[in-house]
């Protein structure tokens, strides 16, 4: 405190203002504070979506949980239940907790993985921008772009695989950028490890492997020459590609075909055949439609103004002469999902419906969310550079976010509730729960077609005879009347594996149709032959 001699003026000098103290605290512990805030937000998000029933709306979310549950419980538990199509890491992580009925039926087993990934994504955005020299305002604004996205918040509360994949891909991009920046071999190894993780989550990671391998090769060759390029690419490729090699070996050992995941009966390739025959694979062979579909999916997941800001930020980033060319190349890994999804749509390996575009429904629109961390990084960079307009950006973003929350404007939720990605199987599952819970007997059902029913019934996995139960499935499809008290299938639909197997079986005539619903029919064994049906597991682990 100072008192002037010639007047009564008294002035106080504080060492720091409140804002300055906050800035110092964030500079010192910013990553921990961001992690804590996002952790609390993720808990609140799960609690909200669990209570309103939307956390388990996605058919795929229930399937992911069921696959993990079959690893630890069922008529034939074991790692083989991982299957051949979906990559294994999410299911292995879920299996750590899905043995608990509460964790299984609430979806928390899978949501925990998404919640941790959500937190890590936010921290990575903060660290990425800090490494680029972006100030605190830009870092925090970028984290807000990611954290307050309603589509991100929703998927962080589910057992879907988007958030884990996004975390792995963003981590790989971050360490790749650090390697170009500091030339530390450890960062290249970390890049390879995170790429490997991504290749075990979803096939988007396989494209990232090729993308980074190519950009890394060009970068090293330009700086170091041929000899060092070969050595480092071998090191990177061996580590990053290890997961891909393991997946080929898994399919060879379990299913006797290394390409079973790509061309087997449950593969996306087979599913796309049906969509193509129905004339609904609109993007196949059409690069314009492929671009349009993914661009609109991105708009619906991130909102138009955010997309515009990200494009502007990316453009400013590319022309900034202060940033090393190699760092710019490394940062392209953040937008690799853009290239992957357009290529996949063009080749017909993926399908994506945006409401009002080609068809009046949603399907897989969540794919557009895979650019959100990259967009947040480039927006944070833009806000740091264009300081005069930062509050305009903040104001518009705040309005968009407020209206999105008020209107519950999230395409991913719409897809789960009214789109083709969700199935309201409550009628079938309620019937099963009411009529089979207190009675003994097995239920013959195709997990490939009706996993959502299995999950929603609330019954133990050991009550179901499905494709993964080995000898049980073989015997039950030959003579269903000896093994199944109930059968769930889509009558006269040859894409339903249960109907395909038992349509001509004499024993199928021993059942009465007791329920006809939009997604499946329920058959019950006739009372006069019910005394002979097997109701307890008797085969053990017989293959």
N, C-alpha and C positions, 0 to 999 in steps of 0.2 A: 504494500500500500504506500502511496506517495501523497503528501500534503503540500500544496504550493504555498510559499511564504507570503506572496503579495495578494493572495486571495483566499477565499474559503473553499476553493475547488478541491475536491477529493477524488482521486482516481484509483482504481484497482487494476492491477496487472496479474492476470492468471497465466500460469506457465503453459497451459494448453486449454483450448476450448473443448467442449464435449465432442464435437465432430472430429477434432484432431486426435483426441484420445481413442475414439472408435477406429480411426484410420491406423493408428499405431497398433492397436490390438489386432486388427485384421491383417496388417502386414506381418505380424509375428505369428498369429495363430489362425490365419484365414481359412486354411484347408480344414482344420478341425472344426471351426465354427460352421462352415458350409456343410460338412459331413453331419454334424449334430442336427442342424436345422432340417436337412433333407431326410434324415432318419426319422425325426418327429413327424414331418409331413407324410412320409411313406406309411407310418403307422396309422395316422389319421385317415389317409386315403383307403387303406385296406379296411379299416373299421367301417367307413362309410359305405363302400361298395359291397362289403360282406353283408351288412345290415339291410341294404335295399335289394339284395339278391342278384346284383349284376356282376359280381366278382366271378361267378361260375357260369355266366351266360354263353361264353364261347364253347362250342362243341369241342374244339381242339384242346381247350384248357382242361376239360373233363377227361379227355383221352390221355393227355400227358400225365395226369394224376393216376389214372387207372393203369397205364403201362408201368409206372414206378411201383404201384401197389402190387402188381402181378410178380414183380421181382422178389418180393418178400412174403407174399401170401396168395394162396390159390391152390388149385388141384395139382399144379405142376410149377411151383415157384422156381426162380433161378434167373441168372443173367440172360439166358436165351430169350426171356420175355421182352428184352429190350427191342427185339424185332429187327427189321431190315431197312425200313424207309426213313423214319425220323432218326436223326443223329443222336448218339447216346448220352452225351454229357448232361443235358438238363434232367433226363430221367434218372441218371445215377445220382445227381445232387438231390433230387426229390426223394430218392429212396432212403436217404439218410434219416428222414423224419416221417415219411409217409406210412411207416408201419403203425404209427399212432392213429387211431380212428379219428380223433379230433383234427389232427393235421391233414388227414386225407379228405374228410368230408367237408371241412371248411375251405379247403383249397389253400390253406396257409403253407402247406409243405412246398408248393410251387411258388406261391406268392413271396415267400421269404427270399428265394433266389432272385426274383424280379426286384424286390425292395432293396436288397444289397446292391444290385446292379444299378438301380436308380441313383442311389447315393454315390456310387463310384463314378458314374457318368458326370454328375454335377461337379465332383472334385476334379475330374480330368479336364473338364472345360475350363475351370479356374486355373489349373496348373498349365494348361496349354497356352492360354493367353498371357499368363505371367512369364512364361519362357519366351514369348514373342515381344516382351517389353510393354505390354498393354497395361494401362493404369488400373487402379482399383475400381473406378466407376465402370469401365468397360467390362471388367471381369465379373462384377456383381450383376450387371445388366444381362450379360450373356447367360449366367446361371439362372436368372429369372426367366429368360426366354425358354429355357429347357424345363425348369421346375414348374412353371405355371401353365404349361401346356396341358390342357385337359385330357388329350389323348394319351400323353405320356403318363399322367397321373393314374388314369384308368388302367392302363396295361401294367403299371408297376404294382397294381393290387391283384394281379391275376397270375395264373400258372402258365401264361404264354411265354414264348422264347424271344420276343423282340428285345426286351431290355437286357437280358444276358448277352445276346449277340451284339447289341449296340455298345455295351460296356467293353467287350473284348475287342471289337473293331476300333473303337475310339482309343483304347489303351495301346493297341498296335500302332495306330497313326501317331499318337503322342510320342512314343519311344522312337519311331522312325524319324520324326522331326528332330528329336534330341540327338539322334545319331548323326544326322546331317549337320546339326548345329555345333556339337562338341566333339564329334569323331571318337566317341567312346564305344569300344567294342561291346561293352556290357549292354548298352542300349540296343544294339543290333540283335543281341541274343534275346533281350526282353521282347523286342519286336517279334522275333520268330516264335517265341513261346506264346505270346498273345494271339498271333495268327493261328498257331496250332489249336489253341483253345477255341477260337472262332470256327475253325473247320470241324470241330466236334459238336458244335451247337446247331448250325444251319449251313446249307450249301452256299449261302452268300459268302461265307468265309473262304470257300474254295476259290472263288473269283478274287477275293482280296489277296490270297496267297499268290496267284498268278500276277496280279496287278503290282504288288509290292516287289515281287521277284524281278519283274521287268524294269520297274523304275529304279530299284536298287542297283541292278546290273548296269544300267545306263549311267547312273550317278558315280559309281565306283570306277567304271571304265574311263569316264571323262577325267577323273582326278588321278587315278592310280595306275591305270594301264591293265593289260590283259591278265597278267599273272595273278595280281592281287584280286582282280575281279573274280577269277575262277575259284580261288581259295575261299573268299568270303561268301560267294553264292552257294558253294557246296555246304558250308557251315550253316548258312541261313536256310537253304532248301531242305537239309536233313532234319533240322529241328522243326521248321514250320510245316513241312509235309508229313511229319511222323503220324499225325492223326489221320490223314487221308489214307496212308498205307495201312494203318491199323483197321480202318473201316473196310477196305478191300479184303483184308485177311479175315475179318469177322464174317463177312458175307460168304467167303469161300469155305470157311470152317463150319459154319452153322447151316448155311443154305446151299452149299456145294456150287456156288456161282459167285465170283467176285463182283459181278455187275447186277446181282439180284436186286439191290436197292434201286437201280436205275430202270430196269426193264422187267422186274418181277410183277406178279399179279396185283400187288398192293402199291406199286410205284405210282408216282405222279404221272409218269408216261402213260400208264394204263388208264388212269382217271381222265387224263386229257383226251384220250380217244373217244370217250363217251360224250364229252363236251363238244369235241370237234364234229362228231356225227350228228349232234343236235344243232349244228350250225352256230354255236355260241362262243367259239374260240376266235373272237373278232380280231385279235392282235397278231395272230400267227401269219408271218410272211408280209406284214404291213408295218413298216418302221414308223410311219406317221401315227397310226393308231396306237402303236406301242408307246411312243413318246407321249402322246396325248393322254393315254390312260394313266401312266405313271405321274405325269405332271399334275393332272387333276387330283390324283391320290395324295400327292405332296401338298397341294393347296388345301385340301380338306383336313389334312393332319396338322398343318402348321399355320394355316390362315394366310390369305393373300398378301396382306401388308408385310408379314414376317418373311414370306418368300421373296417379296420385292426387296426388302432390306438385305436379305442374305445374298441375293444376286448382286446387288450394288456393292456390298461389303467384299464379296469374292472378287469382283472386278477391280476394286481399289487395291485389294491385297495383291493381285497379280501384277499391277502396274507400279507398285511401290518399289522404287529402285534401292531402297535401304535394306530390303529383305533379300537374302541370298537366293539364287535361282533354285538351288537344291532343296531349300526349305519349302519353296513354293511347290516344287514337284512332290515332296513328301506330303504336303498338306492336301494334295489331290486324293490321297487315300481316304480322307474324310467324306468325299463325295463318290467313292467307288460304288455304293449301293445304287446310285443313279444309273450308272452304266450297266451294272449287273441286271437290274430289274428290266430295263428296256430290252437288253439282249435276250433275257429269259422269256419275256413276253413275245418278242419277235419270232423266236425259235419255237414257240408253242410249248415251252417247258413250264410255263406259269400261266395262271389265269387271274385276272383282276377286273372286278366290275365296280364302276363308280356310278352311283345313282344318277340317272338322267343321261348318261353317256353310254351308248350302245344298248343299255338295258336298264329297266326301272327296278334295280335292286342293288344291294351292296354285296361284295365278296372280296375278301383279302385286302380291303382298302388300307389296313394297318401297315402294309408294306411301304406306304408313303411316309411313314414316321421314321424310317431308317436314316434320313438325312438330318434329323433334328439337332444332333450334337454338332455336326459340321456347320449347320446354319447358325447355331448359337455362337460358335467360335468366330465366324466371319462377321456377324452382327456386332459382337463385342469389339472386334478390331475396328469396324466402321465407326462406331460410337466414340471410340478413343481418338480417331483421326479427325472426325468432323465434329469438333467440340461445340461449335455454334448451334448445331441442330440437335444436340443430344437430348435436350428437354422436349423438343417436338417429338422425337422418336419415342421417348418415355411416355409422353402424354397419350399418343395414339395407341401405343402398345397397352397402356393401362386400360383405355376404353375398350379395346378389343377383348382383353382378358376378362374384364368385368362383365361384358355382355355375353361372352362365351360361358362363363360360370352361371350367370342368371338363366340363360337359355339352355344350359346343359348341351352346348353345341360341340359334340364330339362324334366324328364319323365312326370311330372305332366302337363306340357304344351302340350307335345305330346299326352297325354291321352285326354286332352280337345279338341285338334284340329283335331286329326286324329283317336283317339281311340273311344271306345264304350261309353265313359263318356260324349261325346259331340254330339250335333245334329245340323247340319247346316240346319236350317229350314227357311232360308232367303227367299226361293222361295215362300213358303206358306204365311209367315208373310208379305212379300212385296205385295202379291196379296191382302190380307185382308186390309192392310194399304191403298193401292191404291183405292180399290173398296168399302170399308165399312166406311172409315173415314168420308166422307161427306154425307153419307146416313144413315137414321134411320134404326133400326132393330137390333134384337138380333142374336148372333152367338151361336149355340148349339155345344158344344165341351166337351170332357172329359179332365178335369184338370189332372187326374192321368196319362193320356197318352200324353197330348200335352201342358203341362204348358210352355214349351219353346216357343211354337207358341203364346200363350196368351201374354207372356212377350214381345216377339220380335215384335208383331204387333203394339205396342205403343198405343193401344186403352185403354180407361178406363175399369176397371174391371167390371163395371156395364153393359157393353155391352155383357157379356158372361153368358150363362146359362150352368152350369156345375153341377157335382154331389153334390156340397156343397150348392146349391141354393134352396134346399128343394122343396117346391111346384112348383116352376118354372120348376125344372128338371122333376118332376113327370108328369106335364101337357105337357111339351114340348116333352118328349119321347113317350107319348101316342098319341098326335096329333101334330107332329112337324110343320105342315103347318099353325097352328094357332099362333105359337110362334116364330119360327126361320126363319129369312130371309136367313141365311146361315148355313150350317152344315159342320163341319170339322171332318173327321174320316178316319180310314184305312178300306177301303172296303173289306168285306169278312174276316175280322180279328176279331174273337170273343174275343180276349184279349182287344180290344178297347171297352170301356164301352158304348160309344154312339152307335156304330154299333150293339153291343149286344142287346141294348134296342130298337132300332128302325128298325132293319132289317126286321121285319115282320109287321111293322106299315103301314097301307094303305096310310097314309099321306106322307110317304117317296117317293112314286111314283110321288109326285107333285114337285120334284126337278130335276134339270138338273146338270149333272156333268160338271163343268166349269174349273176344274183344277186337274190334276193328277201328283203327285209329289212323290219322294222316301219315305217321312215320313208320308204323309197324302194326302187325296183327299178333294177337295172343291166342295160342292153342293150348288146351289142357287135356291131359290124358283122360280117357273115358273111365268112369268109376268101376266098370266091370273088369278092367284089366290093371287097375291101379295097384292091386295087392302084390303084383309080381315085379314092379319097378324097383330098381336099386336106388336107395336114398342116402347111402353113406359112401365115402371114398374107400375103395377096396383095392385100387391098383398101385397105391404107393407112388413110387417114382419110376414105375415101369414105362418104358418109352413105347 
